[in-house]
Amino acid sequence: MADIIFPNLNITIQNLDPVAFRIFGFGIYWYAIFVVLGIAAGVYFGAFFAPKKTGQDPKLYENFAYWVIPFAILGGRLFYVIFADWTPSRFIDIFNLRLGGIGIWGVIIAAFVTAIIYCRRKKISFLNFADTAVVGLIIGHVIGRFGNFTNREAFGGFASDSAPFAMQVRLDQVRMTLDPANYYHSEIIENIITRSGIQYIQVHPVFFYEAFINLLLFIFLNLYRKYKKFNGELIAMYFLSYGITRFVLESMRTDQLLIGNTNIAVAHVLSGAAALGAAAFLGYGYFKHFKNSKKAA
């Protein structure tokens, strides 16, 4: 029996166990594998490929990778655990990647702060450094989203039959509890599909939407890099693009991380703030650039 079906794409996936393999009885999850692959790709593009393309010393970025990787993972897990119903007893869960759940905004914030401290210690331009390293963050993000797919999490609300990328997932394999009192959850529950006695929910694969948009952004920034007009332009483009993308897609998510007992999604607040801040920074940067260009002319 199929585990996941994309009916409009004629794709059927069978026997997709969240556990990739076991070593001495210890399960290694696909989620953890995709996180590691994302880190590896991020280090390659952010610490080797991009610096060489811009004539910078890859060693500077390679050394940074040793610092940012553990702090970014810790920040992502801390972010997720805190906003996913925090209790002091859950503190140890921060170090358990197998459980799934890394808040990308936690990763971004931790990486951002680590980069600022690193650049100050090395006495180099943070904005130029961030422009180079950001492609590593993006590609790591793209690959990491496949872990959400194998974990059956971070999906969107009910997808109608006409939705081209509608995804059907076995209800008994979904990691989250669907609450009938939640509007988005109730719509999913009301439209459960039964195949050969097995129940499936039909939802939007929001993680793939996000991964695809970020992949396009990754390609664009690598191509646009040589036309960069001022330091900080590329990192600001990332925050603007991802801020808007996440703000829109967050409304589709069925497993939003909320602020306290409110109905306000923390990703909405951070994404909106990031997009607005980036737009203001880009506006000022372009104004200053073209103003200086006119003076030079």
C-alpha positions as CSV (number, residue, x, y, z in Angstrom):
1,M,0.0,0.0,0.0
2,A,1.2,3.5,-0.9
3,D,2.5,5.8,1.8
4,I,2.4,9.0,-0.2
5,I,0.6,9.8,-3.4
6,F,0.6,12.8,-5.7
7,P,-2.6,11.9,-7.7
8,N,-2.3,14.7,-10.3
9,L,1.3,13.9,-11.0
10,N,0.8,10.1,-11.1
11,I,3.5,9.6,-8.5
12,T,3.1,6.9,-5.9
13,I,5.7,6.3,-3.1
14,Q,5.7,3.1,-1.2
15,N,7.5,1.9,1.9
16,L,8.9,5.3,2.8
17,D,10.1,4.7,6.3
18,P,11.2,7.8,8.2
19,V,14.1,5.6,9.5
20,A,16.6,5.2,6.7
21,F,18.6,2.4,8.4
22,R,19.6,1.2,11.8
23,I,23.1,0.8,13.4
24,F,23.1,-1.6,16.3
25,G,19.4,-1.0,16.7
26,F,19.7,2.7,16.7
27,G,17.5,4.3,14.0
28,I,19.1,6.9,11.6
29,Y,16.3,9.1,10.4
30,W,16.0,10.5,6.8
31,Y,15.4,13.8,8.5
32,A,18.8,13.8,10.1
33,I,20.4,12.7,6.8
34,F,18.9,15.6,4.9
35,V,20.0,18.0,7.6
36,V,23.6,16.7,7.2
37,L,23.4,16.8,3.4
38,G,22.0,20.4,3.6
39,I,24.9,21.4,5.9
40,A,27.4,19.7,3.5
41,A,26.0,21.5,0.5
42,G,25.8,24.8,2.5
43,V,29.5,24.5,3.5
44,Y,30.5,23.8,-0.1
45,F,28.7,26.7,-1.7
46,G,29.1,29.1,1.1
47,A,32.7,28.3,2.1
48,F,34.3,27.1,-1.1
49,F,32.4,27.8,-4.3
50,A,31.1,31.4,-3.6
51,P,34.4,32.8,-2.1
52,K,36.4,31.5,-5.1
53,K,33.9,33.1,-7.5
54,T,34.4,36.4,-5.8
55,G,38.1,36.2,-5.4
56,Q,38.0,35.8,-1.6
57,D,39.9,33.4,0.6
58,P,37.8,30.3,1.2
59,K,39.7,29.6,4.4
60,L,38.0,32.6,6.0
61,Y,34.6,31.0,5.2
62,E,35.7,27.5,6.0
63,N,36.8,28.5,9.5
64,F,33.4,30.2,9.9
65,A,31.6,27.0,9.0
66,Y,33.2,25.2,12.0
67,W,31.5,27.8,14.3
68,V,28.2,28.4,12.6
69,I,27.1,24.8,12.0
70,P,26.7,23.8,15.7
71,F,25.3,27.2,16.7
72,A,22.8,27.2,13.8
73,I,21.6,23.7,14.5
74,L,21.3,24.5,18.2
75,G,19.5,27.8,17.4
76,G,17.1,26.0,15.1
77,R,16.2,23.3,17.6
78,L,16.0,25.7,20.5
79,F,13.6,27.9,18.4
80,Y,11.4,24.9,17.6
81,V,11.3,23.4,21.0
82,I,10.5,26.7,22.7
83,F,7.6,27.6,20.5
84,A,6.3,24.0,20.1
85,D,4.8,23.9,23.6
86,W,7.8,24.5,25.8
87,T,8.3,23.0,29.2
88,P,11.5,22.7,31.2
89,S,11.4,18.9,30.8
90,R,11.7,19.3,27.1
91,F,15.2,21.0,27.3
92,I,16.9,17.7,26.4
93,D,14.9,17.5,23.2
94,I,16.9,20.4,21.8
95,F,19.8,17.9,21.2
96,N,17.6,15.1,19.7
97,L,17.6,15.7,15.9
98,R,15.9,12.4,15.3
99,L,12.6,13.9,16.6
100,G,12.5,16.3,13.8
101,G,11.7,20.0,14.0
102,I,14.2,22.7,13.2
103,G,12.9,26.2,13.2
104,I,14.5,27.9,10.1
105,W,14.2,31.3,11.7
106,G,16.1,30.0,14.7
107,V,18.8,28.8,12.3
108,I,18.9,32.2,10.5
109,I,19.1,34.2,13.7
110,A,21.8,32.0,15.2
111,A,23.8,32.1,11.9
112,F,23.3,35.9,11.7
113,V,24.6,36.6,15.2
114,T,27.5,34.1,14.8
115,A,28.5,35.9,11.6
116,I,28.4,39.3,13.2
117,I,30.7,38.2,16.0
118,Y,33.0,36.3,13.7
119,C,33.4,39.3,11.3
120,R,34.1,41.7,14.2
121,R,36.8,39.4,15.5
122,K,38.3,39.0,12.0
123,K,37.9,42.8,11.3
124,I,36.1,42.3,8.0
125,S,33.0,43.6,6.5
126,F,30.0,41.7,7.8
127,L,27.7,42.8,4.8
128,N,30.2,41.6,2.2
129,F,30.8,38.4,4.1
130,A,27.1,37.8,4.4
131,D,26.6,38.4,0.7
132,T,29.0,35.6,-0.1
133,A,27.9,33.1,2.6
134,V,24.2,33.5,2.1
135,V,24.1,31.0,-0.9
136,G,25.2,28.3,1.5
137,L,22.3,29.1,3.9
138,I,19.8,29.0,1.0
139,I,20.9,25.6,-0.5
140,G,21.1,24.0,2.9
141,H,17.5,25.2,3.5
142,V,16.3,23.7,0.2
143,I,17.8,20.3,0.9
144,G,16.6,20.3,4.6
145,R,13.0,20.7,3.5
146,F,13.1,17.1,2.1
147,G,13.4,16.0,5.7
148,N,9.9,17.4,6.4
149,F,8.7,15.3,3.5
150,T,10.1,12.0,4.9
151,N,8.8,13.0,8.3
152,R,5.3,13.8,7.1
153,E,5.3,17.2,8.7
154,A,5.2,20.9,7.9
155,F,2.5,20.4,5.2
156,G,-0.3,22.8,4.4
157,G,-4.0,22.6,4.7
158,F,-6.5,20.7,2.6
159,A,-5.8,20.6,-1.1
160,S,-8.7,20.2,-3.5
161,D,-8.6,17.6,-6.3
162,S,-7.8,20.3,-8.8
163,A,-4.7,21.4,-6.9
164,P,-1.8,20.2,-9.3
165,F,0.5,19.3,-6.4
166,A,-2.0,17.8,-4.0
167,M,-0.4,15.3,-1.8
168,Q,-2.1,12.3,-0.1
169,V,-0.4,11.0,3.1
170,R,-1.5,8.0,5.2
171,L,-3.3,9.4,8.2
172,D,-1.6,6.9,10.6
173,Q,1.9,8.1,9.5
174,V,1.3,11.8,10.1
175,R,3.5,13.0,12.9
176,M,1.1,15.7,14.1
177,T,-2.2,15.4,15.9
178,L,-5.1,16.8,13.8
179,D,-7.4,18.8,16.0
180,P,-11.0,18.9,14.9
181,A,-11.4,22.3,16.6
182,N,-8.8,23.9,14.4
183,Y,-10.4,25.2,11.1
184,Y,-7.5,24.1,8.9
185,H,-7.4,20.7,10.6
186,S,-11.1,20.2,10.4
187,E,-11.2,20.8,6.7
188,I,-8.5,18.1,6.3
189,I,-10.4,15.7,8.5
190,E,-13.7,16.3,6.6
191,N,-12.1,15.3,3.4
192,I,-10.3,12.1,4.4
193,I,-9.9,9.7,1.5
194,T,-10.1,5.9,2.0
195,R,-8.1,3.6,-0.2
196,S,-8.4,-0.2,0.4
197,G,-9.3,0.5,4.0
198,I,-6.4,2.9,4.6
199,Q,-7.2,6.6,5.4
200,Y,-5.3,9.4,3.7
201,I,-5.3,13.1,4.1
202,Q,-4.9,15.3,1.1
203,V,-2.8,18.4,1.7
204,H,-0.5,21.0,0.1
205,P,3.2,20.0,0.2
206,V,4.2,23.5,1.5
207,F,7.7,22.3,2.2
208,F,8.2,21.6,-1.5
209,Y,6.8,25.0,-2.4
210,E,9.2,26.7,-0.1
211,A,12.1,24.6,-1.3
212,F,11.4,25.3,-5.0
213,I,11.2,29.1,-4.4
214,N,14.4,29.0,-2.5
215,L,16.1,27.0,-5.2
216,L,15.1,29.7,-7.7
217,L,16.5,32.4,-5.4
218,F,19.7,30.4,-5.0
219,I,20.2,30.3,-8.8
220,F,19.3,33.9,-9.2
221,L,21.8,35.2,-6.5
222,N,24.6,33.1,-8.0
223,L,23.9,34.6,-11.4
224,Y,23.3,38.2,-10.1
225,R,26.4,38.2,-7.9
226,K,28.7,39.8,-10.4
227,Y,26.2,42.7,-10.8
228,K,26.1,43.5,-7.1
229,K,25.9,47.2,-6.5
230,F,26.7,47.5,-2.8
231,N,27.6,45.3,0.2
232,G,24.6,43.8,1.8
233,E,22.5,43.7,-1.4
234,L,22.4,39.9,-1.7
235,I,21.7,39.1,1.9
236,A,18.9,41.8,1.9
237,M,17.5,40.2,-1.3
238,Y,17.4,36.9,0.5
239,F,15.6,38.4,3.5
240,L,13.1,40.2,1.3
241,S,12.4,37.1,-0.9
242,Y,12.3,34.6,1.9
243,G,10.4,36.9,4.2
244,I,7.6,37.3,1.7
245,T,7.6,33.7,0.7
246,R,7.4,32.4,4.3
247,F,4.8,35.0,5.3
248,V,2.5,33.8,2.5
249,L,3.2,30.1,3.0
250,E,2.9,30.3,6.7
251,S,-0.8,31.0,6.3
252,M,-1.1,27.6,4.6
253,R,0.7,25.7,7.3
254,T,-1.2,23.4,9.7
255,D,1.5,23.2,12.3
256,Q,2.3,26.8,13.0
257,L,4.5,27.7,15.9
258,L,2.5,30.3,17.9
259,I,3.5,33.1,20.3
260,G,2.4,32.0,23.7
261,N,-1.4,31.5,24.0
262,T,-2.2,33.7,21.1
263,N,-3.1,32.8,17.5
264,I,-0.2,34.8,16.1
265,A,2.4,32.7,14.3
266,V,5.9,33.6,15.2
267,A,7.0,33.0,11.6
268,H,4.5,35.6,10.4
269,V,6.0,38.2,12.8
270,L,9.6,37.4,11.9
271,S,9.0,37.0,8.2
272,G,7.1,40.3,7.9
273,A,9.7,42.2,9.9
274,A,12.5,40.7,7.8
275,A,10.9,41.6,4.6
276,L,10.1,45.1,5.6
277,G,13.6,45.7,7.0
278,A,15.2,44.2,3.9
279,A,13.1,46.4,1.6
280,A,14.1,49.5,3.5
281,F,17.7,48.5,3.4
282,L,17.6,47.8,-0.3
283,G,15.8,51.1,-1.0
284,Y,18.4,53.1,0.9
285,G,21.2,51.1,-0.8
286,Y,19.9,51.7,-4.3
287,F,19.3,55.4,-3.6
288,K,22.8,55.9,-2.3
289,H,24.3,53.8,-5.2
290,F,22.5,55.7,-8.0
291,K,23.2,59.0,-6.2
292,N,26.9,58.3,-6.1
293,S,26.8,57.1,-9.7
294,K,25.3,60.4,-10.9
295,K,28.0,62.3,-9.0
296,A,30.7,60.2,-10.6
297,A,29.2,60.8,-14.0
